């Protein structure tokens, strides 16, 4: 069946043909209404918050070797969260040499590296390196506390740029000055980085106490500029500083460093010494007990003031004493006593 035509459809078609656009040679009449061309709607992307050019192209590769525990894995993830200019990679095999990390950084287009090296599933070492030229520093990590573990009240914006606060001792010693420059290049977020926010609301502090570097992360409160700890926190015990990246000539070696194996050995020796001391004390006590007792001679003057007591005459009992009946039940004993009393009354009467 043919579809029905709507009324006025033919007239509308003729009107559309009549309203064709005038050609280039034709002039538009003055009284005729002009049609405005409406541009197509485009989705406008808002400009970035930080208007500027990203010049400092620092990129830090953060990864680890195989064999790390859960606390190290959480610490590594916390550092990646705090550093928007960082990159991640898969765990490196233990059999590979450390200089292979330079090639990994080159493939990842990174010029700085933080590498976590685990040994014996209980000792954690951290490498800070400027790849591929160097220098690099090796630390023993102690007293690790992660963000999830601490549950501090402080908080900061994700991707915000931190302030770096250093102890005055960093400017007094040459090896600490080298570490300060290395920490500045690794932990400071580059300005106008695409993943960073243009705000400063937290501070990284590096304090030197007991020949160790203590790392803390604090929130800066806007009202009174007071500090509230966020986390994570850890302590770095310096071992060596190398001229190259993950190797090379040794620039500095910490004389106060004690390896974890030596520390555990000294603890075992101290426990063994205490045990030996207890055994020796017990043996001395046994010898004292077994020793012969010295007999003291009797003093003749001791009996001078003793007064002899009167001797009582010896009485010999010829009659056998009556045996008392053994009665376990108290009620029966009372009945027996009553019967005896009744017999006595009868005999007297």
C-alpha positions in Angstrom: 0.0 0.0 0.0 1.2 3.5 -0.8 1.8 5.8 2.1 -0.5 8.7 2.5 0.8 12.1 1.8 0.5 14.7 4.4 -1.3 17.9 3.7 0.9 20.7 2.8 3.9 18.5 2.0 3.9 19.5 -1.7 3.8 23.2 -0.8 6.5 22.8 1.8 8.8 21.1 -0.8 8.2 23.9 -3.3 9.0 26.5 -0.7 12.3 24.8 0.2 13.3 24.8 -3.4 12.5 28.5 -3.6 14.6 29.3 -0.6 17.9 28.2 -2.2 21.0 30.2 -1.5 21.7 33.0 -4.0 24.6 32.4 -6.3 27.8 34.5 -6.3 26.6 36.8 -9.1 23.2 37.5 -7.5 22.7 40.3 -5.1 20.9 39.8 -1.9 18.0 42.2 -1.5 18.2 44.7 1.3 14.9 43.9 3.0 15.5 40.1 2.9 16.4 38.5 6.3 20.0 37.2 6.4 20.7 33.6 7.7 23.4 33.4 10.4 25.7 30.4 10.1 25.8 28.5 13.5 29.2 26.9 14.2 29.2 23.3 15.3 29.4 22.8 19.1 32.8 21.6 20.3 33.7 20.1 23.7 36.1 22.7 25.2 38.9 21.2 27.5 39.6 23.4 30.5 43.2 24.7 30.7 45.5 23.2 33.3 45.6 24.8 36.7 49.4 25.5 36.6 50.1 27.7 33.6 53.7 27.1 32.7 56.2 25.0 30.8 57.6 21.8 32.2 61.4 22.2 31.9 62.9 20.0 34.7 62.4 16.5 33.2 63.4 14.6 36.3 61.9 11.0 36.4 62.6 8.6 39.3 62.3 4.8 38.8 61.2 3.1 42.1 61.3 -0.7 42.1 62.8 -3.6 44.1 64.4 -7.0 44.0 62.6 -10.3 44.7 62.2 -11.4 48.3 60.9 -8.2 49.9 58.3 -8.5 52.6 54.9 -6.8 52.8 56.1 -3.8 54.8 58.7 -3.0 52.1 56.1 -3.3 49.4 53.8 -0.9 51.2 56.7 1.6 51.7 57.6 1.4 48.0 53.9 2.1 47.1 53.8 5.1 49.6 56.9 6.7 48.0 55.3 6.3 44.5 52.1 8.0 45.8 54.1 10.9 47.3 56.3 11.4 44.2 54.1 12.1 41.1 57.3 12.2 38.9 58.1 8.5 39.7 57.7 5.4 37.6 57.3 1.7 38.5 58.8 -1.5 37.1 58.7 -5.2 37.8 60.9 -6.8 40.4 64.4 -7.6 39.4 65.9 -11.0 39.7 68.5 -11.6 42.5 70.9 -13.2 40.1 71.2 -10.1 37.9 74.0 -7.7 38.5 73.2 -4.2 39.9 74.6 -2.3 36.9 71.7 -3.8 34.8 69.5 -1.2 36.6 71.2 1.5 34.5 69.8 -0.1 31.3 66.4 -0.5 32.9 66.4 3.3 33.7 67.4 4.1 30.2 64.5 2.0 28.8 62.1 3.7 31.2 63.5 7.2 30.3 64.5 7.8 34.0 67.6 9.6 35.2 67.2 8.9 38.9 66.5 5.6 40.7 65.4 4.3 44.1 66.1 0.6 44.4 65.1 -1.7 47.3 67.4 -4.7 47.8 66.3 -7.5 50.2 68.6 -10.0 51.7 67.9 -13.0 53.9 64.2 -11.9 53.9 64.9 -9.7 56.9 67.5 -7.1 55.9 66.5 -4.2 53.6 68.9 -2.0 51.7 68.0 1.1 49.7 70.0 2.5 46.8 69.8 6.2 45.7 71.4 6.7 42.3 71.9 9.2 39.6 71.9 7.1 36.4 73.9 6.5 34.4 76.9 8.7 35.5 76.6 8.5 39.3 77.1 9.0 42.1 75.1 6.5 44.1 74.6 5.8 47.9 73.7 2.5 49.7 71.8 2.6 52.9 70.5 0.1 55.5 66.8 0.8 56.2 65.6 0.5 59.8 62.4 1.2 61.7 60.1 1.2 58.7 56.5 2.4 59.4 54.1 2.8 56.4 51.1 5.0 55.8 48.6 2.3 56.5 50.4 1.2 59.6 50.7 4.6 61.3 47.2 6.0 60.8 48.3 9.5 61.5 45.9 12.5 61.5 47.8 14.4 58.9 46.7 14.5 55.3 47.9 16.2 52.1 46.7 16.6 48.5 47.7 13.8 46.1 50.4 15.1 43.7 51.2 18.3 45.6 54.8 19.5 45.6 56.7 19.1 48.9 59.1 21.3 50.8 62.4 19.7 51.7 63.9 20.5 55.1 67.5 19.4 55.9 69.4 19.3 59.2 72.2 21.9 59.5 74.8 19.1 59.7 74.2 18.5 56.0 76.1 21.7 55.2 79.0 20.9 57.6 80.3 17.5 56.2 81.2 17.0 52.5 79.6 13.5 52.3 76.4 14.8 53.8 76.4 17.8 51.3 76.6 15.2 48.4 73.7 13.3 49.9 71.7 16.5 50.3 72.0 17.3 46.6 71.1 13.8 45.7 68.0 13.9 47.9 66.9 17.3 46.4 67.1 16.0 42.9 65.2 12.8 43.7 62.5 13.9 46.2 61.6 17.3 44.8 58.7 17.3 42.4 59.6 19.3 39.2 57.6 22.5 38.7 54.7 22.3 36.2 54.9 18.5 36.1 51.8 17.2 34.3 50.8 14.9 37.2 51.6 17.4 40.0 49.4 20.0 41.6 50.5 23.6 42.0 50.2 23.6 45.8 52.6 23.1 48.7 50.9 21.5 51.7 53.5 19.1 53.1 57.2 18.9 54.0 59.9 16.2 53.9 62.3 16.4 56.7 65.8 14.8 56.8 67.3 14.9 60.3 70.7 13.4 61.4 70.7 11.8 64.8 72.9 9.0 66.1 74.9 8.9 62.7 71.6 8.1 60.9 69.3 10.0 58.6 65.7 10.1 59.9 63.0 10.7 57.2 59.6 12.2 58.2 56.6 13.6 56.2 54.5 16.4 57.8 51.4 18.3 56.8 51.5 22.1 56.9 48.3 23.4 58.5 47.3 26.7 56.9 45.8 28.4 60.1 48.9 28.5 62.3 51.6 26.8 60.1 51.9 23.9 62.6 53.0 20.5 61.5 51.1 17.2 61.7 52.8 13.9 60.7 51.4 12.0 57.8 53.9 9.2 57.2 55.7 7.1 56.1 58.7 7.1 58.3 62.0 5.3 58.2 65.7 5.6 59.2 68.6 5.4 56.8 72.0 4.1 58.0 74.6 5.1 55.5 77.0 2.3 54.3 78.9 3.6 51.3 78.9 6.3 48.6 80.1 5.2 45.2 81.4 7.4 42.4 79.5 5.5 39.7 75.9 4.4 39.4 75.5 1.1 41.5 79.2 0.6 41.7 82.6 2.2 41.0 85.3 3.7 43.3 84.2 4.3 46.9 84.0 8.0 47.8 83.0 7.5 51.4 82.6 4.6 53.8 80.8 5.0 57.2 83.1 3.9 60.0 80.2 3.7 62.5 78.3 1.2 60.4 77.6 -2.3 61.8 76.2 -5.0 59.5 73.0 -6.8 60.6 74.9 -10.1 60.7 77.5 -8.7 63.1 74.7 -7.2 65.2 72.9 -10.5 65.5 76.1 -12.3 66.3 76.9 -9.9 69.2 73.4 -10.4 70.6 73.9 -14.2 70.5 77.3 -13.9 72.2 75.9 -11.7 75.0 73.1 -14.2 75.6 75.6 -17.0 75.7 77.8 -15.1 78.2 74.9 -14.6 80.5 74.1 -18.3 80.4 77.7 -19.2 81.2 77.8 -16.8 84.1 74.7 -18.4 85.6 76.2 -21.9 85.2 79.4 -20.8 87.0 77.5 -19.3 89.9 75.6 -22.6 90.3 78.8 -24.6 90.3 80.4 -22.3 93.0 77.3 -22.8 95.2 77.5 -26.6 94.8 81.2 -26.6 95.9 80.3 -24.5 98.9 77.6 -26.9 100.0 79.9 -30.0 99.6 82.8 -28.4 101.5 83.6 -29.9 105.0 82.1 -28.1 107.9 84.5 -26.7 110.5 83.8 -28.2 114.0 83.9 -25.6 116.8 85.4 -26.8 120.0 83.2 -26.8 123.1 83.7 -23.9 125.5 83.9 -25.1 129.1 82.6 -21.8 130.4 79.2 -22.3 128.7 77.9 -24.6 131.5 78.7 -22.2 134.4 75.3 -20.4 134.4 73.2 -23.5 133.8 71.1 -24.5 136.8 70.0 -28.2 137.0 66.3 -28.8 137.3 64.8 -31.0 140.0 64.5 -34.6 139.1 61.0 -36.0 139.3 60.5 -39.6 140.6 59.9 -42.1 138.0 56.3 -43.5 138.1 55.7 -47.0 136.8 52.2 -47.7 135.5 51.2 -51.3 136.3 47.6 -51.2 135.0 47.0 -51.0 131.3 45.2 -47.9 130.3 41.7 -48.3 128.9 41.5 -48.1 125.2 39.1 -45.5 123.9 36.5 -46.7 121.4 37.2 -45.4 117.9 34.0 -43.9 116.7 33.9 -42.2 113.3 30.3 -40.9 113.6 29.8 -38.1 116.1 26.2 -38.9 116.7 27.1 -42.5 117.7 29.7 -41.1 120.1 27.2 -38.9 121.8 24.8 -41.9 122.2 27.5 -44.0 123.8 28.4 -41.1 126.2 24.7 -40.8 127.2 24.4 -44.5 127.9 27.4 -44.4 130.2 26.0 -41.5 132.1 22.7 -43.3 132.6 24.5 -46.3 134.0 26.4 -44.2 136.4 23.2 -42.5 137.7 21.6 -46.0 138.2 24.5 -47.3 140.2 24.6 -44.3 142.4 20.8 -44.5 143.0 
